[in-house]
Structures are given as C-alpha cells and as structure tokens.
Amino acid sequence: MAQIQPRTSGRKAVRYGIPAAVAGIAAVTVGLVPALASTGSPDLPKISAQELVEKMAASDTQHMSGTVKINSDLGLPEMPGASGGNGKQGGGLFGGGPHGDERDGGERGGDGKKSTAAPEDKLMEMAQGEHTLRIAADGPDKQRVSVVEDTSEYSFIHNGDEVWAYDSRSDSAYHATAPEGTSEKHRERGEKMQKGLQSITPQEAAKQALKAAEDSTSVTVDGTAAVAGRDAYQLLIKPKDAPHSTVDSVRIAVDAKNGTPLKFTLNPKGGGKPVVEAAYTKVDFGKPAADTFRFKPPKGTDVTEQKLDDRKHREHSGKPEKSDKGARPDMSGLDTLGKGWGQVTELKAPKGALGGMPGMNGQDGKGGEAGQSPQADQLLNSFTEEAEGDFGTGRVFSTRLVNALMTDDGTVYVGAVTKEGLIKAANAAAK
Amino acid sequence: MSHADLVGRDGPDGTRTAVPVPASAAQAGRERRRQWPLFRSELLTTFRRWRTLALLGVLAVVPVLVGIAVRIETAGGGSAGGDGGGGPAFISQITNNGLFLVFTSLAATLPFFLPMTVGVIAGDSVAGEANAGTLRYLLVAPAGRTRLLLVKFGSVMVFCLAATLVVAAFALATGALLFPVGEVTLLSGTTVPFSEGLLRALAIALAVAVSLTGLAALGLFISTLTNSGIAAMAATVGLLLMVQIVDTVPQLHAAHPYLFPHYWLSFADLLRDPVYWDELLKNLGLQGLYTAVFGSAAWARFTTRDITA
C-alpha cells in the first residue's frame, strides 16, 4: 500500500518550503518593487528653476489622456450627519463662505438628499480621501474627466457648446448648453464650469501654485523623478518669511520633454502625509478618440437641465447655486488681509446669515449657546476651538491646511495660516 | 519512484490496482487521458450531491428575489435604491435595463453568498472524504496524491464557475422578464449595443469566478489539515467572514491590498469605457498568489501526511 504511506520526513521540510518560498518571494517583490519604482531618479541635464518655470508656462499640451490618483487628507473633523459636514468641508477648502455652505447643507438635508449629477456637488467629495480620475483632453473645446469609484463612475464631459455630467450611481445626468449666438459668452461660462473639476489636475494645481509665487517664495529645482513612466524634473516651492503659513512646501514634477506637470504634492508644516497629492499614474500625449467626448443621455435617465445664460431657471430642482459668485449676493464684504502665503480672507457676513451655525447667532452668540443642549455644545467643541483677541471672541475651525476664525459678530477669517496667524490678522483688522 | 509514475489499470474484478510503469512520452499522453475519468467522476460526485444542488438553488433564488423586489418597489414609478444610490451596486440602473440585474446580483452575492458556497465545497473536498472514510480508497487507486489534489482543486474551480453562472443566468432571465432590455449604458455614460453588453456580462461572470480561486485554494488547504469535513467548512467560511470584516476596518487599511476579497468588486471596472484594468489585474495577481501559496501548501501537506481514515 505505497499510496497510504506518507513521504519520508526528510522531504517534508522541502515540500513545505515551496509555499513558504512563494509567499516570501511575493512579500519581497511587493515590498521592493514600488520602492524601486518610486526612488528612480532619471539622469537629466541640469536646468535652472527659472528655465523650468518657463518651460512649464510655455507648455501647450493640447491632447492628452491619462489616469490621475488624488490623495487628499485635509484633516477635516468627522462629523455626524455627513450632509451638513460636507457642506462645511467644501466651504473651508474652496474659499467660499462657510456660512453659505452651512445653509446649503441644511437645505440639502431637507431635500431628502436628492442627488443630481451637478458638478459642484462632486467637487465637494473630492476634498477628502483617495480618488482615481481619468482625464482626456483634445484642445480647449473637448475635455472629459471621469471619477472612478467602486462600482460606479462620475463623468464630466465638455464638448464644444455642451457640458454633460453623468453619475452612474444614481443614474442621473446634468446637462448645460448655451443658446445660439452667445457662444463667446458661453465659452467663458463653460470654462468657469469646468474649472472646478479641472483645478484638481496636476496642471491646473501647478499653475495656481506658481501664481502665488512672488517675492515671498523660493523656487528651486530639486532633483528628478520618474512619474507615470516619464522623466520629470522636480520643482520645489517653499514659502519665505511666512511664519504663520500652514504650507511647508509644494513639489511639482514637470515632464522633462514637454513641460507638463505630472505630479503635485502639497506638504503641510505639521509634517506627516501630504495634504494633497495628485499624480498621473498613466499618461499619453496622443490625441484621444473623438468618441470619448460624445455623450447621449441613456434612456430613462433623470436629466437636470441648466441653461448657462440664465442660471436662475432650472427645470429640475431649485438647488442653490454654489459655484457662481452671483449666487452669494448676501456676502457684503470680502477683503483680503496681507499677501503672499500669509494671506487671510475676511468675509463680513450679514446679520442672521450665521443662524444655521450652532452658537453663532449673531450678536447674542453667548445667549444662543447657553440655550443649547449639552450634546450640541459638545459637538461644537469637538470641531471648533474658542479664540480670543482684540476682535472679541470667536471660534476657530481647523483643518490641516485651511483654518477659519468665526468671530461672534459674524466676521469670518479664512486662510492657509495657523490659528495664531488668523488671530493676528483679526486683531489687525479690528483696530 | 514518485506517485506520478504509477498508472492505474483496472483489474479483472473491477478493482483498480497500482502498477509501476516507466514514464515516457507515450505514457504521458495516456496518463492525461486517464486523468479524465477521475476528474469526471469527481465532478459527478460533487454535482450530484444534494448539498451542492441546494447551494446552487439558494444562489439562483437571490437574483429572482432582487428582481421582484425592485419591480415591486418601482411599480409606482419611483427609482430603486433611493435617490442617494443606496443598496447594492447598479441597482438604480435595473429599471432601465434588465441586464443590470446580472451585475447587481453578482455584486450582492459576491461578498458572502458566493464565497460561502465555495468555502463549503472546497472545505469538504478532502476532509469530507477523510470523514466518510473514502479517502484511503481513493488513494488506493493509482492516481497519486498530487493528481488527486489537482482533480479536487479542478472540481472546486468548476463549482466556482458554475455558481457564478447560475447567479448570472437566473439574473439575466429574471431581468429580461421583468424589465426592458436593450442598449446598455456603461458606467462612463457610453452606450453600447445589447450584444456587447452580454459579452461584458459574460466577462464579468468569468472575472467573478476567477476572484474565487484564492478562497478555493485556501479552503482546499484547510481541508487537507483535518479529517472533519464540517470543521474544514466552518474554518474556511469563518476565515472568509473574518477577512471580510478586516477589509472594512479603516484602521487596518495597510493590510487591505493583501486580503483576497479586497479587489473582488473590481469586476465593475469591466463596465467602464475604456475598461480600467489596474484593479482587475491586481485582483488576478492576488488570486494567483493565494492559489500558488495555499495550493502548494495543500500539496505539501497532502503528500506528506498520514492518511488514517
């Protein structure tokens, strides 16, 4: 009965060695390959920072397609009731008044979380976590951005006069067109519309960062890197003489051949993970297929129509406008204090606008707070901090990058500066 | 002499006896042919079991129930899954196209139902024979332990495919009966003809079946460790549940890419235009790795252990 007898024990160890070896090799490969891939710094001719910036500015990449991975960790507090929380996150990040978004959050809640495919809503989600985007562009008239999600996808398609957005999760679409004869005006609008989603591509982000580069900034070339299989120079941008800035450095990898920014990293002063990291994982500078920019709403899809020349008329739902500046007529004073990296934006909100904010009931803030339940108080304390100064008292809402100070008289100071910087700016403004 | 050199020959009384035969090229072909009867009988044993049929029956009921539920819910003209996109993936598209019921059903059964049935079959494959006392008779037949293990793994794989196809087929039938079918809108908003949609559905069924191979190998390995079929099944299914829970704990996200169910839902990437291959390939690699590690571990264990039952 040879079959029933087991193998001799000497061979046993050898046999068990095979799965162990397979697992070991796999572990080593998994551990080493990404490390090797990311440390590769190709040999490129030396280039000065000035030349590199010029190369970037002169870069005129018309056709491209690729995959972008975005990782953002703004350090936003986790809030119960995601709807209102999202509104607030967006407010802090995109420079809008937090009160406006808070109001919006409330309305959205009342709406029964009716989801449409409006691009503005999508932008809010991008503020936190890891996202994969697929991008295709063919000149200024044709762009497509798709947000790849688990088992769903959000597509934003701009083709000539038409802007489409399609959300496969809720099977809803958003459509905006310009009527005949206003194409020039439309273009402007269309560009504004797409700017939101485009500003998260490495190109746009790099442009924005360079715009901020004035005397207050040091720009250097810091070695080379391989991004998405292409050789790239690394541009390092650091704030100078900005003790209160929350930004430690911005790093941009620029394609050595055509000057297209391929990777954008924003590091906070506090150290740790980058606040924002957007990088191409795959990029192709060929012309994308024309089909890429064609969109026909599927049968049975819920389409929200919006006319770009008359934004107040929406066929579908009366959601408040967010991206348009005209939609915030109640914002009386918008001022910037300081400049460069230490810049703080001051918003003077009208009375009552902060009504939705717990503990921020205009002048009688203290009274309002006292009347609240202890839970609400606790919640308020968990995501804001009290602050005092010449401006009176207020509350500081902090993230890893942007901080906001809301004083009890309804003024809001927002900036990429530390809490101390905000208080200083508020003190200076109060004088 | 290795066991592979032993070729079975049916004795005059119908019992199989082991005869050592020198290995040669001509022999190899005959061996391969002789492997088929073993594989076929193994498949027949597996699929004739009431247990297997009951598992497949349960899997078939799921898409029918989902379809009927969506049909009833949307009878008044509403849309399924609420407006926020709750519920299983793709559920809001079912009312527009019945084909999406295939994807919804696979997405709904993939986390637990499908792998649970695979865990039961894989866990039982060797340990069940040991438990019933038939394993040593199988080994008396001159198939060799390695080949017997391969046959066992092959039949578990066939079950993975069969289970997936049962879900897909019943979902397709239900979807076609209850909802309109026609041009398919992919996740990217592109519309493709129904025939391409069907092809993609088939590709998805295959991708789901392949997703289960890692678990099948793991179950087979556990099955070689014990003589109790129930214990092996319970251990496999328990391990599956544990890994699925670990996969949802955000604090352990560093370990997530190495867990076999982590990329399971990547089959949805086949519905994008163009197809997004990154995670599909990662899933394939991960399943291959699990199969290699636990398959060879099962082989090491099975070829060296004492078979007492």
Interface residues (C-beta under 8 A of the other chain):
Chain A: M1 A2 Q3 I4 P6 R7 S9 R11 K12 R15 Y16 I18 P19 V22 A23 A26 V30 T67 G112 K113 K114 S115 T132 R134 S146 V148 D150 T151 S152 E153 S155 I157 W164 Y166 D167 S168 R169 S170 D171 A173 T281 D291 F295 K296 P297 P298 K299 G300 T301 D302
Chain B: H3 L6 A18 S79 D83 G84 G85 A89 F90 S92 Q93 T95 N96 A107 R136 L139 V140 P142 G144 R145 G182 E183 T185 L187 S188 G189 T190 T191 Y258 L265 A268 D269 R272 Y276 D278 L289 A292 V293 F294 S296 A297 W299 A300 R301 T303 T304 R305 D306 I307
